[in-house]
């Protein structure tokens, strides 16, 4: 998904939508990492990053979300032949935890930059989020394929795969963006067959932004009735991310 300290652009599944992501990228390395350890720096860390980095509630939310996702995949995959269906997940703040980057940038009193984000990705130091690795392993054990669809750039895709490999998170395909932030064409690629995979029926989506799900945008969903959210908890599992997202541009009432 994509950005400015609180800004990064991302898109949805079957509808075109962009968002600017605030605080989620990389730090400049050892200097920034050292600064994080300094006591005075803690005052610069906002509650959004502090919650994501430290809260027991954050861990519970991810474990709960991935447990629900696992239960739904088990139910939805019943009777389907192995290798015919898939799950699509976003990468950042869905599978990969980049909150250390957020903290490093906050300590430096700086925001997102393409250069710092690229440096963070090259470090391959993002950790896996609670429940993600087990969920992905369970999907594959049930005969499903796992596709990561991310708006990290094509030039960052190899390091993204390397980070996943380092964490022993085994996925079938990672689709990074070419020119457009719109994820919809890549979702369609998963359904049609991509990266040596056959055509696949996508049965479940997991993401941290409303735009990670089919046909949804901030504008349409904020005004939508509760019935429009009927697939959440069934085919869509939303994970928490208070640090950045498409919601940042929403006007306050």
Buried (B, 14 or more C-beta within 10 A) or exposed (E): BBBBBBBBBBBBBBBBBBBBBBBBBBBBBEEBBEBBEEEEBEEBBBEBBBBBBEBEEBEEBBBBBBBBBBEBBEEBBEEBEEEBBBBBBBBBBBBBBBBBBBBBBBBBEBBBBEEBBBBBBBBBBBBBBBBBBBBBBBBBEBEBBBBBBBBBBEEBBEBBBEBBEEBEBEBBBBBBBEEBBBBBBBBEBBBEEBEEBEEBEBBBBBBBBBBBBBBBBBEEBEEEEEEEBEBBBEBBBBBBBBBBBBBBEEEEE
